[in-house]
């Protein structure tokens, strides 16, 4: 396609309408190309263009053409580029189609040295074609009977190595100590030494026992990630055993698998916990890939009830505190509005879709969760694994220490002061203090 033919995909006088989907890309043009040359090729490839002129064009060609309409230099050889897409380009209710279009071939084009999708504004009518979360913040709180504090979850650590019976015993200690949810980690599936149904059976025994002893409701974030037919079987098993939660590694399973799991979860009344395993492969590089902000928006669209967003500066995973706060906001607010001075993000009307509970995890322990609560608020899930199991007096004491640390933060009492009357918290602080793991 001659270079000048691409230029019909650049229109700096264009004003996007409410029915346009708008993507914000960070574009580093390949050597020898201007940013407008590169942006035109991205817009063409992700809509109705191709590499050469065509002797015949479809009747809807002009109407469906994407338009790069705004350019902002970042001063390092890369630019922010806004591209508007008519919503008719996208099949309603299909994240695989959206991802294949806007996040498909464009990342491999020679016209760009690097390319990152920073933001995507979804038209209200398009958003309304998705079911969104089945339970959301209020629904999950109702399931567990937890009203005015963060919800607590714990992964039995190490990730692998437990038999089903050992897993169940550890789950009981965690739940009896004061944690609300036991969670499978991302690589806990149906391996030979700990088959899915055997583990589910043992954990549900632990849930029942802990509920009777504590008078609190408990749950199990059971990892159903598997090939689709097996995933279907596991979801049904979870419902048959009376559990109210499933977990899915939705990025490794794929958007289609997640949307199918959402349909089944709706039939069985289950809430979905979204583990974002694999995200950093494409979200961590600030110049190339897809931002976690976009992943969060698509997760809400697809129907996650909980989604991992990281920790605001205190955990073991790489995360920028301000960005984590924005992930939480876009998951929870009915209409997300960017903060003053934010030129990347755009207002997002969620068309009534329920809010999602952000999950903060990765290196958390009783001594470092107060800043998380202060930054993200009470409508979160705090998930600590080693910070519970690693307690010097065992998992039950570790769970109690986490619960006490949450109570102290909610009540506004300094941890050291609260620990004077709470031995489990005192022992946790003796071991970890306010350490930030690496």
Secondary structure, DSSP 8 states (H G I E B T S, - for coil): --HHHHGGGB-TT----TTEEEEEEEEEE-TT--HHHHHHHHHHHTTT--SS--SS--TTHHHH--EEEEEEE-SSS-EEEEEEEEGGGS-TT-HHHHHHHHTSGGGG-TTEEEEEEEEEE--HHHHTTS---SSHHHHHHHHHT--SS-EEEEE-SSSS---HHHHHHHHHHHHHHT-SEEE--TT-S--GGG-HHHHHHHHHHHHHHHHHHHSS--EEEEE--SSHHHHHHHHHHHHHTT--EEEEEHHHH-HHHHHHHHHHHHHHT-EEEEE-TTTHHHHS-SSSEE-HHHHHHHHHHHT-SEEE---SSSSSS---HHHHHHHHHHHH-SEE---TT--S---EE-TT----EEEEESS-BTTTSHHHHHHH-SSEEEE-SHHHHT-TT-HHHHHHHHHHHHHHHHHT--HHHHHTT-HHHHHHHHHHTT----
